[in-house]
Amino acid sequence: MEPKNSPDLMPSWIPATGHALRHAGIHFDAVRIIGVLGEQVAYEVMQFTDFRAGPIIRSRIGDRSMYFLLPPGSARAHRWPVGAEALVREGAAFVGVPAVHGLTYPLDWRSLPSAQVPFVDAELLFELLRKVVDDEFRAVR
């Protein structure tokens, strides 16, 4: 009997329990967006993709950031606005990755990767981030 392949299998870089640090640029690039801006962008990406956004990690400590996980090598294609930081392979850029189940505080998943959507679309993230930043800028003026 052959084992069945589940479309819901999680990538090998997601730990089975707790959370683990992963070096950015190996399995994924990441874009870190801080605070309320990160929450708003995550909401926009989720809405636009009908809640199939790809992997978004939420950190609930410090600045309460969102980490949008992109295909490796894709974050450099853009000049990310203030409030967003590309985490790529150079340097000591690490991202905390929580397990899918169990106690993972202070990290959790805002959106999980799937076989169909293994990463957040970098172009979409960039465009929606710019839209949110532009809208906030207009509101302040």
C-alpha positions as CSV (number, residue, x, y, z in Angstrom):
1,M,0.0,0.0,0.0
2,E,1.4,3.4,-0.9
3,P,1.1,6.3,1.6
4,K,-1.3,9.0,0.4
5,N,0.1,12.5,-0.1
6,S,-1.8,15.1,1.8
7,P,-2.2,18.5,0.2
8,D,-2.1,19.9,3.7
9,L,1.5,18.8,4.5
10,M,3.5,21.6,6.1
11,P,6.9,22.6,4.9
12,S,9.9,21.1,6.7
13,W,10.9,24.5,8.1
14,I,7.9,24.6,10.3
15,P,8.7,23.0,13.7
16,A,6.6,20.2,15.1
17,T,6.3,21.9,18.5
18,G,7.0,25.3,20.0
19,H,8.9,27.6,17.7
20,A,12.3,27.8,16.0
21,L,14.5,30.4,14.4
22,R,15.0,30.1,10.7
23,H,17.6,32.1,8.7
24,A,15.9,34.3,6.2
25,G,16.8,33.7,2.6
26,I,17.2,30.0,2.9
27,H,13.6,28.6,2.9
28,F,12.0,32.0,2.4
29,D,12.6,35.7,2.4
30,A,10.5,37.7,4.9
31,V,9.1,41.2,5.1
32,R,8.7,42.5,8.6
33,I,6.0,45.2,9.0
34,I,5.7,46.7,12.5
35,G,2.6,47.4,14.6
36,V,-0.8,48.6,13.3
37,L,0.6,49.0,9.8
38,G,1.5,45.2,9.8
39,E,-2.0,44.4,11.0
40,Q,-3.7,46.5,8.3
41,V,-1.5,45.1,5.5
42,A,-2.2,41.5,6.7
43,Y,-5.9,42.3,6.7
44,E,-5.7,43.7,3.1
45,V,-3.7,40.7,1.8
46,M,-6.1,38.2,3.5
47,Q,-9.1,40.0,2.0
48,F,-7.6,40.3,-1.4
49,T,-6.7,36.6,-1.5
50,D,-10.0,35.3,-0.1
51,F,-8.1,34.2,3.0
52,R,-5.5,32.2,1.1
53,A,-2.6,34.6,1.5
54,G,0.3,32.2,2.2
55,P,2.4,32.3,5.3
56,I,2.1,35.3,7.7
57,I,3.5,35.1,11.2
58,R,2.4,37.4,14.0
59,S,4.7,38.3,16.8
60,R,2.9,39.5,20.0
61,I,5.9,41.0,21.8
62,G,7.7,44.3,21.4
63,D,6.5,46.2,18.4
64,R,4.0,43.4,17.5
65,S,5.2,42.7,14.0
66,M,3.9,40.7,11.1
67,Y,6.3,38.6,9.1
68,F,5.2,37.9,5.5
69,L,7.1,35.0,4.1
70,L,8.0,35.3,0.4
71,P,9.8,33.0,-2.0
72,P,13.5,33.0,-1.4
73,G,15.3,35.8,-3.4
74,S,12.1,37.8,-4.1
75,A,12.2,40.5,-1.4
76,R,15.1,42.4,-3.0
77,A,13.0,43.2,-6.1
78,H,11.3,46.1,-4.2
79,R,12.2,49.2,-2.3
80,W,10.0,48.6,0.7
81,P,8.6,51.8,2.4
82,V,9.4,53.0,5.9
83,G,7.8,50.6,8.4
84,A,8.7,47.5,6.3
85,E,12.0,45.7,6.4
86,A,13.1,43.0,4.0
87,L,14.9,40.1,5.7
88,V,17.1,38.2,3.3
89,R,20.0,35.8,3.4
90,E,22.8,38.4,4.1
91,G,23.6,39.1,7.7
92,A,22.0,37.7,10.7
93,A,18.3,37.9,9.7
94,F,16.3,35.3,11.5
95,V,12.6,34.8,11.7
96,G,10.8,32.9,14.5
97,V,8.6,30.3,13.1
98,P,5.8,28.8,15.3
99,A,4.5,25.2,15.1
100,V,1.0,24.8,13.6
101,H,-0.5,23.5,16.8
102,G,0.2,23.8,20.5
103,L,1.8,26.5,22.7
104,T,3.8,28.9,20.5
105,Y,3.5,32.2,22.4
106,P,4.6,34.9,21.5
107,L,4.3,33.7,17.9
108,D,1.3,32.5,16.0
109,W,0.1,32.1,12.4
110,R,-2.1,34.8,10.9
111,S,-2.2,32.7,7.7
112,L,-0.6,29.3,7.1
113,P,1.2,28.2,4.0
114,S,-0.6,25.6,1.8
115,A,0.4,23.4,-1.1
116,Q,-1.5,25.8,-3.4
117,V,-0.1,29.0,-1.8
118,P,3.3,28.2,-0.2
119,F,4.4,31.9,0.0
120,V,2.9,35.4,0.1
121,D,3.0,36.9,-3.4
122,A,5.8,39.5,-3.2
123,E,4.2,41.8,-5.9
124,L,0.8,41.7,-4.2
125,L,2.3,42.5,-0.8
126,F,4.3,45.4,-2.2
127,E,1.3,46.9,-4.0
128,L,-1.1,46.5,-1.0
129,L,1.5,47.9,1.4
130,R,2.0,50.9,-0.8
131,K,-1.8,51.4,-1.0
132,V,-2.1,51.3,2.8
133,V,0.8,53.7,3.3
134,D,-0.5,56.1,0.7
135,D,-4.0,56.0,2.3
136,E,-2.6,56.7,5.7
137,F,-0.4,59.5,4.4
138,R,-3.5,61.1,2.8
139,A,-5.5,60.8,6.0
140,V,-2.8,62.6,8.0
141,R,-2.6,65.5,5.6
